[in-house]
Amino acid sequence: MNFLAQVILMTQPQPGQKPWATFVPLILVMIVFYFFLIRPQMKRQKDLKNFRESLKKGDKIITAGGIYGKINNIAGNIVTIDAGNNVLLKIDKSSIVRSEVDIENNQ
């Protein structure tokens, strides 16, 4: 909290300086944060949401826990995956993070 107070005190206009000129660096920092941190994160979240909505039966996926499987059934937010050897797992759709096809294409 003291650091924030120091930053605010440092932005006080000096004699002969325009009052708005003290806020220009602060505005530039906000713009940099938006374009380098906030905007890319929002894009990743949007892409992940679109990926999860486009899932269909037969897609090969990877869960957040590292389980590889093939989608057997989708019922709302519950996805049943076949993990091999007739092992069926019910997982929440939000735990699906990637497609096996994406990993194979990146290698």
N, C-alpha and C positions, 0 to 999 in steps of 0.2 A: 504494500500500500504506500510506503514511503517513496518507492521508486516512481509510482504514478504521480504522486504529489510533486516530486522533483521535476518530472517531465512537464507537468502543467505550469509550474513556476518558471521553467526555462523558456516556455513559449510566450511569456509576457512580452509585449512590444517594448523595444528599447526606444529611447527618445529619438525622434526623427525617423522612425521606422513605421511603415504602414501596418496597421493592426491586422489586416488579413494576411500579410506576408508571414506571420508566425505560424499560421495554420497550414501553409502550403506543404511543408515536410510531413506533417501528420496525415494530410490527405493523400500524399504520394505513397506513404507507407500502407495506408488502407487499400489503395489501388493495387499495389504489389501483392499484398496478402490475398486480395480477391482473385487476381489472375494466376497466382502461383500455388495457392493452397485451397481456397474455397471452391472455385470453379472446377478444377480437375476432380476434386472429391465428389462434387455433385454429379459430374459426368459419369464417374465410375459407378455411383449408386444408381443412376438412371440406367446405365448399360446392364448392371446386374439385375435390376428389376425387370427389364425387358427380356433378358435371358431366362429368368425364372418363369415369366409369363408364357414364353414360347416353348417350354418343355412339353414333350409329347411322349406317348408310349413308345418304347424301343430306343430312346436316347440313352447313350452311355454317359454317365455323370460321375463326379467325385464330390463327396460331402466334405464339410468343414472338418470332420474327424478323420478324413483320409480314407474313407471307405469307397472303393470303386464298385460300381454296379450299373445295372441296366434298368430303366424305368419299366415297371410292370403295370402300375395303375396310378392314376391321379384322381383324388377325390378332395376337392377344395385345397386346403393347405397341407393335406396328408398325402405323401407320395410313398408308394410301395415299390421297393427296388429289389431286384434279384441280385444277390451278392455272389452267386455261384453255388453249385451243388444243391440247387433248390432251396436255398436259404433266402427267405423273404423278410425284408426289414421295412418297418413303417417309420418314416422320418418326416420331419417338418420341412416344407418346401424352402424355408429360409436357410436351412443348413446346406443346401446345394450351392456350391461355389463355382464349379467349373464343369466343362464338358471334356470327356476324354479326347474328343476330336480336336479340341483346341490345343491340348498338350501334344498330340501327335503332329499337328501342323507346325508347332513352334520348334520342334526338335530338328 
